Amino acid sequence: MLRKRFSREVSELMKDFSSSIEADKEMLLDDIWGSQAHVIMLSKQGIIECKDAKNILKALETLREYCIQGRFELDPALEDVHMNLERFVVKEVGENVGGRMHTARSRNDQVVTDTRMKLRVHILGIEESLFDLEKTLIRIAEKSTEKIMPGYTHTQQAQPITLAYWATAYVSMLSRDAKRLKNSYISVNKSPLGACALAGTSFQTDRRFTAKLLGFDDTVEHALDAVSSRDFIVETLAALSILMSNLSRLSGELILYSTIEYGIVEPGEGYTTGSSIMPQKKNPDAAELVRGLTGHVYGALIQSLTILKSLPLGYNRDLQEDRVLLWNCLKRVNTALQVLAGMLSSSKFKEDRMLELAGRGFSTATELANYLTEEGMPFRKAHELTSRVVGELHRKGRDFRDFEHTMGVLEKHRIKVDGRVLKDILDPGRAVERSRSLGCTSPNEVKRLIKAFRRGMTESESDLRKRKNKLKKAREHTDKLIRELLG
Ligand code: ARG
């Protein structure tokens, strides 16, 4: 290791403790790409000779092939991915040539460059899975703009809604998550490479050139900030945490609705498990796991914030802890999105049961108060009267399904409503149809919302494709320059 200043070797315990190989494994190909771009730049700027650049690039290409074939083993004794890569190159082309690769860079800018490169690919993958989940919800919504279900506040029946309305509420939420993820992608995709240890370098480097070769949109210009900061990780984990909080709500509802008590949803068998002792069980494990994963992601967010708290400027070894939970979170959030989409599309929503539940109790009480208000009564008064009617029916163990009784109680309170009109007022389906404010639950409004969501998603998906393509093109361009240099 880099211990020339010291006479004693690093203790075995410390070697193991300080190795970042586990978290670095993921970034091997990024480290190679970054090194290729750096060497091409050094040669273009005349900082190293072209023939040396060629030899280093050849060695890096060999390493890349080994990695792709899974034939390269990282040596934990070498601390990190950067030292492993350099050791390989030096072994291939000798110290005199290989030792030039690290001119005008430091592991401090290298590690954060790799992290950003790996992270952006993960974000793109998550965005894609998120769109798939949104599309699954939209497909459910398209088939259910007329399917009545109870809407809740305080987990108590409130007003009737449709299944489409329920599903599109999540689309509406998730579309904000998609925006947050895209914004974190923008923060992530900036190049710190060439910042060197902390203060830039006296070599005439071209940082914009390497940034472009690596598919970055921009550079983090301030070198000290570039090596010190990890707020792009915090930002991503914050976006993921909010996403998970939304997914945990969706999961929680699926869990609740799949109980025998609700009986609204029957989850697809592929996403449930049985019990080792209770033969009747069909547990909504997929949703429970997603709900549980939320805690893990919040943990990673708090971890990343805590690592940065009060940390002085410049690289500090604390920063090595920044990726320990990160990769795991990214992979699992992506899987969670796919699992939820699979669970939802294989679930059966029980139309009859939903309608039956919506008809129970007093979910159209607000409709009755609204009717009285339209007939000229102040809303507060109408609210009070309706509430009395509801109270009386409830005390007698009745609800709006007992039409005759309801009529009787209304008459007692001197509320005159024609029977046909009352039927219409108390009918949950008609209540949904009558709603007409912006963003309400009526079938027509929900159809309009679905169209708008679809349109928004088409735009977002095309933007995602562009960003993905930019990375692909950047890789191809680097390959082309390598081929040209190697002749
Ligand atoms: N292994 C380190 C990390 O993961 C790389 C940077 C090391 N820099 C240093 N000055 N020790 O963060």
Residues whose N, C-alpha, C, O or C-beta is under 5 A from the ligand:
A	BS01	LIG	S20 D80 R107 N108 V111 L319 Q320
